[in-house]
Amino acid sequence: MAAAPDLLFSVRNNFYLGAYQAAINSSNIPNLSPDEAVERDSIIYRSYIAQGSYELVISEIDSSAATPLQAVKLLALYLSNPGNKESTISSLHEWLSDPAIGNNPILRTIAGIIYMHEQDYNEALKHTNAGGTMELHALNVQIFLKMHRSDYAEKQLRIMQQIDEDHTLTQLANAWINLAVGGSKIQEAYLIFQDFSEKYQMTSLILNGKAVCSMHMGNFDEAESLLLEALNKDTKDPETLANMVVCCLHLGKPSSRYLSQLKLSQADHMLVKRISAGEEAFDRAVQTVA
């Protein structure tokens, strides 16, 4: 018996590759089961979140919505306002400990994302480590890489390859690990992003992937043109701005405008924190000499 067609493939794939507007535009899919409709809506709302439209998500998802959508609303609340952090994490904790809904894969995915933002990787893994969906496995890869455990990340990748070697998330996870390992693996990562750019519409995610590989290989001029193309798609994308700062420094070009934009769009970005810490250390050193 042939497997039923995956009606959500296009919406999911666009979301994974960062083509958020394309995911939103392709959401009118007939004949979905109630579960598929909930999954579709959760991807659409997460696409809006990725575009920064937190208020739209918060206002559209009401208290009668299904658990996965409530979880997505929680992510929007968490990201929209630092003042919401404590209350959203406490709600999250409550839902995860509820035996009726705690094991929902979308709820566990959102938990992993929020705890990853909090840099509480052990707590994130409590909810993601059991897997269950390709996205949870991919999230595990990201968490292990943040913990500098590429050995554990590679084990997750092998699980993903056994499930579906050609899956977009399997390919992305492979590229992330290749970038983390470095050396000769950078070329392999570049080829994965190159393959995406030939098959699908070009997104900031794909352009940044190629640009980071190019920088690792010392091709800063190529990286710069890829990043400028990414900025044309989204002038406020934090990853593009951060990569642009690094690229400009290597090219000996001024980077202060990109850094200012990054501070405005995401003040708690790792690069902003590192630069601020460096500046403070420098100021302290100057004062001790003075």
N, C-alpha and C positions, 0 to 999 in steps of 0.2 A: 504494500500500500504506500503510495507516494505521500511524503510529508505535506501538511497543509502549508500554503504560502505564508510567509511572514509579512503580514500586512503593515507592520510598523518598521520594516527594515529601513526605509528611506528616512523617516523622521529620526529614528535612532542614530543612523549613520551620520546624518547632517549634524546632529547634536554632538556626537563624539568628536567630529572633526572641527567643531567650532563654527559651523555654518548655521548660526542660531536663527537668523531671519528665514533661511530656507526651510529649517525645521518647522518654524511657525507657519510658513506659507503652505507647507505640504501636509497640514494637519487634518484637512477635510477628507477623512477616509471612511467610506461606507462599510456596513456589515461587520463592525467590530463587536466582539463580545463585551459584556460589562467590565471584565478585568482588563481587556485590551484598551478600552476607552479610558479607564483610570490611568493605565500606564502611559497612554498617549498624552493625556492632560498633564501628567507629572513631568513629562519631557518638555512639553510646550511651556509650562510655567517655569521650569528650570532654565529654559532658553531665555525667557524674559528676565530672569534673575541674572543670567550671565551678561545680559545687555544693560544691567543696572536698573531695570524697571521694577524695583522692589514694591513700590506702593500699589502698582497694578495687581500684583500677585496677592498682596495682603488684603486688598479690598475685594478681589473676586472670589477668594476661597473662604466660604463661610463655615460655621461650626457644624453644619450637616454633611460636609464633604467627607469622602472616604479617608481612612488613616494615611495612605501614602500622600494624599494631597495636603492633609494637615501637616505632615512632616515637611513637605516642600514649603508651606507657608512659614513654618518655624525657621527654615533656612533663610527665607526672605527677611523675617523679623531680626534674626541674628545679624545678618550682613548690613541691614539698613541703618542700624543705630547701635553704637557701642553700649548705650545705656540699657539695651534690651538683653545683653549677654547673659546676665545671671538668671533672669526669668526664663529665657529660652532654654538654657542648659538644664534648669530645674524641671521644666516641662518634658524635655527630651528624656531625662533620667527616669521620670515617672512613667512615660509611655514604654520605655525599653524594659522596665521591670514588670509591665503588665503582661501576664502569660497569654492573654487573648490576642494581643497585637505586637508584642515585643519582638517577634521573629520575622515580621514583615520585611522583605528584602529592600524595599525602597526606604523604609524607616531606618534600617541598619546602614544603608548607603549614606543617607543624610547625616546620621550620627557619626559615621566615619569622617565625612567632610568637615563637620563642625569641630570635632575633636582634633582633626588635623590642623585646622585653623588655629586652635588653641595650643598647638604643639604638644598635645597630650597624646603621644603616639601609642602608649600602652592601652589607654582607655579606648582609642579608636580601634585598635586591633581586637579588643574584646568583642566588638560588634561586627567587624568585617571578616575576621580570620576564618570563620566557618565557610565563607564563600556562598555559593548558591546561584549567583548570576555572574556573567562575564564582567559586569561593571564592578562587582564586589572584589573579584580577583584582581582587576586592574587597579582598584583603589589600594589593595594590599601591596601591590608592586610599588605604588607611589609612597606609601607609608614606610615600607622597608628601605627605600632609597633615601627618604628623609632621615632615617635612623642610621644611614651609612652601612646598611646590611645588604649589599648587592647579592650575597650568597642566598639569602632568604627570598629576595626578589626573583632570582633566577629559578628557584623552586616553584614559585607561583606561576612564572612564565611557562614552565614545562607543563603545569596543569592546564593552563589556557591552550597551549599548543595541542594537547591531547583532546581537548573538547572541540576546538576549531582553529586550525593553524592559520587560516586566511581571514579570520575575523578582524575587523578594523582595530578593536581594542587589543587583540593579541599582537598585531603589527606595531601599534603605538607603544605597548609595554616593552616590546623587543627594542624599539628605538630608544626609549628612556634608559633602559639598562645599558645598551651600547654606549650611550652618552656618558653614563655614570662610570662605566669601566674604562672608557677612553682608549687611547692608543689606536691600534688598527681597526677597532670596532667603530670608530667615528664614521669611517667611510660607509660601513654597513647601515648605520643610522641614517646617513645622508640619502642613501639609495631608497630607504623606506619612505622618507618624506618626499623624495623625487617621484616615486611611484604614486603616492597619494595625489601629488600635484598634477600628474598626467591623467588620473582616473576621475578625480572629483574637482569641484570648484575650489579655487585658491582661497584659503582662509588665513587669518592672522596666525592660527595655531600651526598650520603647515609652513607658512613663511618663516615664523620664528624657529621652528624645528630646523629648517634648512640653514637659517642664518647662524644658529648656535653651532651647528656642525661645521659651517664654513669658518667661523672664528677659531674653533678648535684646530682646524687644518691650516690656520694662518691666512686664510683668504678674506681679509677684512673689507676690501673693496666690494667683493661680491655680497658679503654679509650686510654691508651698509645699504646696497641697492634693494636687497630683499626686505630689510627693515623699513626702508622708506615706502616700499609698496604696502607693507603691513600697516604703516601709519595712515596711508591713504584710505584703508578700509576702516580703521578705528583709531582716531587720534588720541584716545584716552587709555588704550590698552596697557595695563601696567607692565606686562612682560615685554612688550615691544619697546616701551620707554626705557626699561631697565637694560635691555640688551643694547639699545641705541647708545646709552651712556657709556657702557663698556666698550662698544665698538669705536665710538668717537675718541675715547682715551687712547686706544691702540693706534688710531689713525692720526693722533695729534691734532684733532679738531675740537672746537669748543663743545662741551656737553652740558653746560649749565642750564640751558633752556629745557632740555629733556628731563634733567634732574628736577627742575622746578615743577614741571608738569606731573612728574611721578609723585612728588610730595603732595601735590594737590589731589591727584586721583586716588592714591593709596599711600597714606602717610605711614602705615605700619609695614610697608614692603621691606623685605630683608635687606635690599641694597641701600634703602634710605636709612635704616637702622645702623648698618655697618658704617656708612659714610658719616652719619652724625656722631657715632662713637669715636671714629677716627679723628673727626674735627675737635671733639671735646678733649681727647687725649693730647692732641697737638697743642691746644690752647693751654692745657695744664702744664705741658712741658715748657712752653714759652714763658709762662708765669714763674715757674721755678727758676728758669735761667735769669729772668729779669730781676 
